[in-house]
Amino acid sequence: MMSLNQLGSLGILIIVLIAMSSITNERKSGVAEIILVKPVSYANYITAKWFVIIILVWLSLVLSLGMSGYYINLLFGNLGIGEIIKVISFYGLWLTLIATIAIFYNTLFKTAGLVAFMSIFTVIGLSIITSVFGKHLTWSPANLTSHIHEMLVMHEVTTDLVVTSLITIILIAGLLFSSIYIFKTKEIGD
């Protein structure tokens, strides 16, 4: 859980910093216009940017939690590979949501700093709202870490974790489709 907490604070910042200028710089420099003149659809353009960031995020997550699992096994005892895979699978959804939020703001704004600010503000806002109204927002994506903790303690995947994961997937899909729609309807040079 300490590894997830460290990934939660520093990892979120790194994801936002990596994703903050993935589309905005290309819009500013005119590269996006050149690419979209070719037979490249808006959906392919956005999903390609998103997919590259997701691959980087998931690869980093696998490496970091794999190393963390190795040290946990050395220092504290046996932590099964199954638990590590479950943690990677469920926590990866949270990091995917953060990257998707950054892509979404990339389609709204043309300034990378504003994209980073709004992405971090959204994640912090979601976490604060979830902590304040935690009793009513049990299935908020910000609760994924606490549900993962329950899974590790109880040695079973809880219903709350599954429902929270499904809601997170729906939010990711919604943000991705919204990003494509906004990018398609908004002027590239705006």
N, C-alpha and C positions, 0 to 999 in steps of 0.2 A: 504494500500500500504506500510505503514511503517513495518507492520508485514512481508510482502513478502520480503521487502528489508533486514530485519534482517535474515530471513530464507535463503535469497540468499547468504549472506556472510558467516555466521556461519554454516548454514545448509549444504552448499556445502562442507565445510571443514570437518564436522562431517561425511557426507556420504563417502567422500574419505577415511577418516581414518578408518571407519568401514570396507569398502570394500577392502582396499589396501592389506590385507594379506589373503583374503578368499581362494585363490587358491595357492598363492605363498608359504605359509607356508606348505601346504600339499604336494606340489611338492618337497620342500626342505627335509621334514622329511620322504618322501617315502609313506605317507598315500595315496596319489593319485594313486600310482602304485598298492597298495593293493586293493583299491576300484575298480579300472578299470580292475583288473584281474577277478573279479566277473562279472556276466552278467549285468553290468551297462554300458550303452552306453556313449560316450563322450557328446552327446547332453543332455542326462539326467543329467549328472554330472554338466555341465556348467549351464543349465537352473535351476537346483535345487539351486545352489549357488546364481544365479541371483534372483530367485523368493523369497528366504528368505530375501535378502537385500531389495527387492522391497516392500515386506510386511511390513518390519520394517520402511522403508521410508514413505510409505503411511499412516501407522498407526500413526506415529509421526506427519505427516502433518495434518491429520484429528484432532488429539488432539490439536495441537498448533493453527491451524486456528479456531477450534471450540471455544477454550478459548479466542482467540483474538476477534472473533465475539461476544462472550458474553460480553466482556468489551466494545466493540464498541457500542453495544446496550445499555449498562448502561450509558456510558459517553456521547455519541453523538447522539443517536437516533436509530431508527429502521433500521437494516440491515437484509434483508430477508434471510431466510435459503437457498432459491434458489440461491442467489448470492454467498453465502459461498460455496455451493456445486459446482457451476460453477468454482469458483476460485480454489477450491481443485482439481477439475478434470483437469483443464488446467495447473495449476502450478505443479501438480503431474507429468505431462509429462516431464517437464524440469528436475525435480529431478530424474525421471526414466532414462532420458538420461545421467545424470551425473553418476548414479550408473552403467549404462551399459558401459560407457567409462572406469570406473574403472575396471570392469570385463574384458573388452577387453584388457587393459594393463596387467591385471593379467595373461592372456594367453601368452602375449609376453615376459614378464620379470619375473625373478625369485626373484628379490629383492623387498621387500615391499616398501622401501623408493623410489625406482625408479618408482614404480607404482603410488605412491601418487604424486610425482613430476610431472610425465607426465600427470596424470589426471587433476591436478590443472592447469598445463601449458596449456593443451588443452582447458579447460573451459575459462581461462583468454584470451587465443589467440582467441577463438571464439567470446568472448565478445568484444575484441579490434577490430577485423576485422569487426564485425557487426557495431560497433559504427563509425568506419572510413568510411566504405562503406555502411552506413545505408540506403541511398537512393536507392541503388541497391540490398541490401539484406533485403528487407522488411519482407521476410518470414523466416528469420534465427531463429533457436530455441532460440537464445539469446534475441530475441525481444518478447518472450512470455509474459514477465512481463509488457512491455509497451502496448501490445495488451489487456492484462487483465485489465489494467488501463482504456483503452478506453471502454472496455465492461462495467466496473462499472460506468463510467461517462455517457455513452450513453444508458445504460440499455438494451443492445442487443448484441448478439454475432456477431462480425463483420466477414466479409469474410477473412480478413487478419489473424484473430485469428484461424479460421478453417483451412486455408491453412497451416499456420505455425504449427499447431498441427498435421496435416497430414504428413508434412515433418519431424517433430520430430519423429513421429511413424515409418516412413520409415527408418530414421537414427537408431533408436533403434533396429529395426528388422535387419537391415544390420550389425550393430555392433555385435549383438547377434549371427547371423549366421557366421560372420567372426571369432568371438571368438571360436565357436565350430570347425570351419574348421582349424584354427591355432592350437588349442589345440590337435586336432586329428592328424595333420601332424607333429607337433613338438615333439621332444623327451621329455618325462616326466622329465628326469633327467637333461636336458639342463638348 
